Amino acid sequence: MSGDTTGATVWLTGLPSAGKTTIARSAAGALRSAGRRAHILDGDELRAHLTADLGFSREDRDANVRRVGYVAELLASHGVTVLVPVIAPYADARAAVRARHEAAGLRYVEVHVATPVEVCAGRDVKGLYARQARGELTGLTGVDDPYEPPAAPDLRIPAHEQSRAESAEALVALLREKGLA
Protein backbone atom coordinates (compact mmCIF):
# COMPACT_ATOMS: atom_id res chain seq x y z
CA MET A 1 0.00 0.00 0.00
CA SER A 2 1.41 3.37 -0.93
CA GLY A 3 1.70 6.09 1.66
CA ASP A 4 -0.42 8.46 -0.42
CA THR A 5 -3.78 9.12 1.19
CA THR A 6 -5.19 11.36 -1.54
CA GLY A 7 -8.71 10.20 -2.26
CA ALA A 8 -10.85 11.19 -5.20
CA THR A 9 -14.16 10.49 -6.83
CA VAL A 10 -14.00 9.37 -10.45
CA TRP A 11 -17.51 9.57 -11.90
CA LEU A 12 -18.05 7.55 -15.08
CA THR A 13 -21.20 8.80 -16.80
CA GLY A 14 -22.71 7.47 -19.99
CA LEU A 15 -25.69 5.64 -21.41
CA PRO A 16 -26.86 2.21 -20.22
CA SER A 17 -24.51 -0.48 -21.63
CA ALA A 18 -21.86 2.13 -22.54
CA GLY A 19 -19.13 0.21 -20.67
CA LYS A 20 -18.92 2.30 -17.49
CA THR A 21 -18.75 -0.58 -15.02
CA THR A 22 -16.41 -2.65 -17.19
CA ILE A 23 -13.96 0.25 -17.43
CA ALA A 24 -14.29 1.00 -13.71
CA ARG A 25 -13.48 -2.62 -12.81
CA SER A 26 -10.40 -2.70 -15.01
CA ALA A 27 -9.17 0.67 -13.76
CA ALA A 28 -9.79 -0.30 -10.12
CA GLY A 29 -7.71 -3.44 -10.63
CA ALA A 30 -4.85 -1.40 -12.05
CA LEU A 31 -5.07 1.10 -9.19
CA ARG A 32 -5.05 -1.66 -6.57
CA SER A 33 -2.07 -3.32 -8.28
CA ALA A 34 -0.26 0.00 -7.96
CA GLY A 35 -1.00 0.11 -4.21
CA ARG A 36 -3.94 2.51 -4.28
CA ARG A 37 -7.08 2.08 -2.21
CA ALA A 38 -9.84 1.85 -4.82
CA HIS A 39 -13.53 1.07 -4.50
CA ILE A 40 -16.34 0.85 -7.04
CA LEU A 41 -19.77 2.27 -6.22
CA ASP A 42 -21.76 0.44 -8.89
CA GLY A 43 -25.02 2.09 -9.91
CA ASP A 44 -26.99 -1.16 -10.14
CA GLU A 45 -25.84 -2.38 -6.72
CA LEU A 46 -26.62 0.99 -5.14
CA ARG A 47 -30.07 1.03 -6.75
CA ALA A 48 -30.72 -2.36 -5.14
CA HIS A 49 -29.54 -1.38 -1.65
CA LEU A 50 -29.03 2.35 -0.99
CA THR A 51 -31.62 3.92 -3.26
CA ALA A 52 -34.20 1.14 -3.72
CA ASP A 53 -36.89 3.57 -2.59
CA LEU A 54 -36.32 5.78 -5.62
CA GLY A 55 -37.92 5.53 -9.04
CA PHE A 56 -36.78 7.08 -12.29
CA SER A 57 -38.46 10.49 -12.30
CA ARG A 58 -36.20 13.50 -12.70
CA GLU A 59 -36.45 14.19 -8.96
CA ASP A 60 -35.65 10.58 -8.03
CA ARG A 61 -32.73 10.40 -10.45
CA ASP A 62 -31.34 13.60 -8.93
CA ALA A 63 -31.80 12.20 -5.40
CA ASN A 64 -29.99 9.03 -6.49
CA VAL A 65 -27.02 11.05 -7.77
CA ARG A 66 -26.92 13.15 -4.57
CA ARG A 67 -26.91 10.05 -2.34
CA VAL A 68 -24.28 8.25 -4.38
CA GLY A 69 -22.21 11.44 -4.52
CA TYR A 70 -22.36 11.74 -0.75
CA VAL A 71 -21.15 8.16 -0.22
CA ALA A 72 -18.35 8.74 -2.74
CA GLU A 73 -17.41 11.94 -0.90
CA LEU A 74 -17.18 10.07 2.41
CA LEU A 75 -14.93 7.39 0.94
CA ALA A 76 -12.76 9.92 -0.90
CA SER A 77 -12.33 11.89 2.33
CA HIS A 78 -10.72 8.74 3.79
CA GLY A 79 -8.16 8.39 1.02
CA VAL A 80 -10.05 6.04 -1.27
CA THR A 81 -10.15 6.47 -5.04
CA VAL A 82 -13.85 5.89 -5.67
CA LEU A 83 -14.90 4.84 -9.15
CA VAL A 84 -18.59 5.61 -9.70
CA PRO A 85 -20.08 4.04 -12.85
CA VAL A 86 -23.50 5.68 -12.56
CA ILE A 87 -25.45 7.10 -15.52
CA ALA A 88 -26.29 10.43 -13.81
CA PRO A 89 -28.15 11.72 -16.88
CA TYR A 90 -28.47 15.37 -15.84
CA ALA A 91 -25.58 17.82 -16.03
CA ASP A 92 -26.78 19.94 -13.10
CA ALA A 93 -26.87 16.91 -10.75
CA ARG A 94 -23.31 15.97 -11.73
CA ALA A 95 -22.23 19.60 -11.28
CA ALA A 96 -23.74 19.63 -7.79
CA VAL A 97 -21.74 16.53 -6.81
CA ARG A 98 -18.56 18.13 -8.18
CA ALA A 99 -19.30 21.35 -6.25
CA ARG A 100 -19.76 19.42 -2.97
CA HIS A 101 -16.45 17.67 -3.49
CA GLU A 102 -14.65 20.91 -4.29
CA ALA A 103 -16.21 22.65 -1.27
CA ALA A 104 -14.88 19.81 0.89
CA GLY A 105 -11.41 20.08 -0.69
CA LEU A 106 -11.79 16.71 -2.44
CA ARG A 107 -10.77 15.78 -5.97
CA TYR A 108 -13.50 14.98 -8.49
CA VAL A 109 -12.88 13.64 -11.97
CA GLU A 110 -15.67 13.38 -14.55
CA VAL A 111 -15.32 10.75 -17.26
CA HIS A 112 -17.76 10.48 -20.14
CA VAL A 113 -17.96 6.96 -21.54
CA ALA A 114 -19.12 8.20 -24.92
CA THR A 115 -20.59 5.10 -26.54
CA PRO A 116 -23.36 5.95 -29.05
CA VAL A 117 -26.89 4.76 -28.26
CA GLU A 118 -26.89 2.45 -31.30
CA VAL A 119 -23.84 0.59 -29.96
CA CYS A 120 -25.30 0.48 -26.44
CA ALA A 121 -28.58 -0.92 -27.81
CA GLY A 122 -26.60 -3.58 -29.68
CA ARG A 123 -24.80 -4.58 -26.48
CA ASP A 124 -28.00 -4.36 -24.38
CA VAL A 125 -26.28 -5.96 -21.39
CA LYS A 126 -29.43 -5.88 -19.22
CA GLY A 127 -32.06 -6.17 -21.95
CA LEU A 128 -33.30 -2.63 -21.33
CA TYR A 129 -33.24 -1.51 -24.96
CA ALA A 130 -35.14 -4.62 -26.07
CA ARG A 131 -37.75 -4.09 -23.34
CA GLN A 132 -38.11 -0.45 -24.38
CA ALA A 133 -38.51 -1.46 -28.05
CA ARG A 134 -41.28 -3.92 -27.08
CA GLY A 135 -43.08 -1.18 -25.11
CA GLU A 136 -42.43 -2.88 -21.76
CA LEU A 137 -40.22 -0.05 -20.45
CA THR A 138 -40.42 3.71 -20.64
CA GLY A 139 -38.00 6.33 -19.42
CA LEU A 140 -34.87 4.68 -20.82
CA THR A 141 -32.02 7.15 -20.60
CA GLY A 142 -30.89 8.27 -24.04
CA VAL A 143 -33.92 6.79 -25.80
CA ASP A 144 -37.15 8.21 -24.39
CA ASP A 145 -35.64 10.04 -21.41
CA PRO A 146 -32.91 12.68 -21.66
CA TYR A 147 -29.20 12.16 -21.29
CA GLU A 148 -27.11 15.31 -21.10
CA PRO A 149 -23.54 14.41 -22.05
CA PRO A 150 -20.85 16.38 -20.23
CA ALA A 151 -19.80 19.45 -22.21
CA ALA A 152 -16.23 19.39 -20.89
CA PRO A 153 -15.44 16.17 -19.01
CA ASP A 154 -11.96 15.57 -17.66
CA LEU A 155 -11.82 12.61 -20.04
CA ARG A 156 -14.04 11.39 -22.87
CA ILE A 157 -13.61 7.68 -23.62
CA PRO A 158 -14.84 6.40 -27.00
CA ALA A 159 -15.30 2.89 -25.58
CA HIS A 160 -16.84 1.64 -28.82
CA GLU A 161 -13.62 2.48 -30.72
CA GLN A 162 -11.08 0.85 -28.39
CA SER A 163 -10.65 -2.19 -26.18
CA ARG A 164 -11.61 -2.38 -22.53
CA ALA A 165 -7.89 -2.40 -21.66
CA GLU A 166 -7.26 0.74 -23.76
CA SER A 167 -10.24 2.49 -22.16
CA ALA A 168 -9.10 1.60 -18.64
CA GLU A 169 -5.51 2.62 -19.42
CA ALA A 170 -6.69 6.01 -20.69
CA LEU A 171 -8.49 6.52 -17.37
CA VAL A 172 -5.53 5.37 -15.27
CA ALA A 173 -3.20 7.59 -17.33
CA LEU A 174 -5.40 10.60 -16.56
CA LEU A 175 -5.40 9.73 -12.87
CA ARG A 176 -1.59 9.42 -12.93
CA GLU A 177 -1.35 12.82 -14.61
CA LYS A 178 -3.51 14.28 -11.83
CA GLY A 179 -1.43 12.58 -9.10
CA LEU A 180 -4.21 10.16 -8.23
CA ALA A 181 -2.70 6.86 -9.40
N, C-alpha and C positions, 0 to 999 in steps of 0.2 A: 504494500500500500504506500502510495507516495505521501509525502508530508503536506502536500497542497490541500487546503481545505476550502478552496474556492468552489462554491456551488453555483449552479445555474439552471434555468429552465430552458429547454429546447423544445419549442412547440412546433410539431409537424402538422400543418394544415393541408387539406386537400379533399377531393371528392371521395365518396365511398369506393373502396377497391383501388385507390390510387397507388397503394404501396407504402403508406405511412408506417404501419406497424412492422412490416417486414424490414424496412430501412432502420427503424428505431431498434429492433432486435439486433441487427448486424452491428450497428454503431455502438450499442451498449456493450456488446461482446468485445469489440475492439477497445473501448474505454476501460473496461474491467481488466483486460489483458495488459493494459498500460498502467494498471495500478490505481485507476480512478474509481471512486464510488459512483455507480450509475444505477438508476432505477427507471423502469418504464411504468408510466401511468396510462394504461391502455383504455381507450374510450369505451370499448365494449364491456370490459370488466367493471369499469366504474359505473356504467349505466346499470349493470346488474346489481351492484352493491351500494354505492354511495348516492346515486341519483335515480334509483329505481322509481321514486315517487314522481319523477318528471316525465312529461310527454314530449312532443316535438313542435309545440307552438313556438313562436319567436321568443316569448317570455321564458318558456321552459328551457329552450336551447341556450339563452343567455344565462339563466340561472345555473345550468350545467357547466358552462364555461367558467363562470365565477367560482363555483365550488372546486372544480378541478384545478383552476388557477391558484386557489388558496392552498390546496394540498401541495401543489408543486412548489409554491412559495415557502411553505414550512420545510419541506425536504431540502430545497436549495439553501435555506438559511442555516442548515446543518451540514453544509459541505457536499451535498449530493448533486451530481449532474442528473437532472430529471428529464427524461425524454417523454414527451407528451404527444402521442399520435391520436389526436382528437380533431374531428372535422372542423369545429368552430366556424360555422359558415359566415358569420357576420363580422365585418372589419371592426366595428366599434367595440364589440365584446373582446376581441383579441387585443385591441388597443388599451382597453381598461385593465386587462391582465398585465400587459407590459408596463403600464403606468404604476400599478401597485408594486410590481417588482422594483422598478426604478426608484419609487418613493422609499422603499425599504433598503435601498442600496444593493439590490441583487441583480445579477446578470440575467438577461432574457434574450433569447435568440429565436427569431421566427424563420421557419423553413417552409416554403411552399412546395409540396410534392405535386408538380404540375402535370399530371397525367390527364389527357383529354377524356371527356365523358364517354366518347365512343370506345376508347380502350378500356376504361373502367367497366363499362357495360359488358364488354366482351369477357373480361376477367370474372365479373360478378361473383366474387368470393362467397358472399352470403346469400346470393339469390335475390337480392333486393331489386335489381333492375328488371329481372324476369317477373317478379311479383308486381312491380309497378306497371309493366307492359300488359299484364293480364288484368289490370284494374283491381288488384287485391291490396294495393298499397298506394297511398297518396302522401305527398309531402317529402318525396325523395330529393335530398339535397342535390342540386345541379340539374335536376330533370324538371320537377314541378314545384320545387321550392328553391329559393335563391341560394347561390354560393357566391360570396364576394371574395375573389382572389386577392391576396395581398398586393398592394401597388408597389411596394418596395421592401420585399422580404430580405432578410440577411443572406438568404440563399434560396435559389429556385432550382429544384431538381427535376429535370425532365426524365422521370423514372421509366417512361415508355421507350426512351431512346438509348438506355444504358442498362447494364446489369445491376442486380441488387448490390453486388460488391462495389461496383463503381459509384453507385448512389450513396452507399454508406461511407465509402472513402471520401467522397466530396464533403459529406457532413463532418466527418472526423477531421479532415484537413481544415475546414472552417473553424472548428473548435480549437484546434492547435494554434491557428493564426490568432485567435482571440485569447489564448492562454488558458483554455478550458479543457485541454486534453493532453 
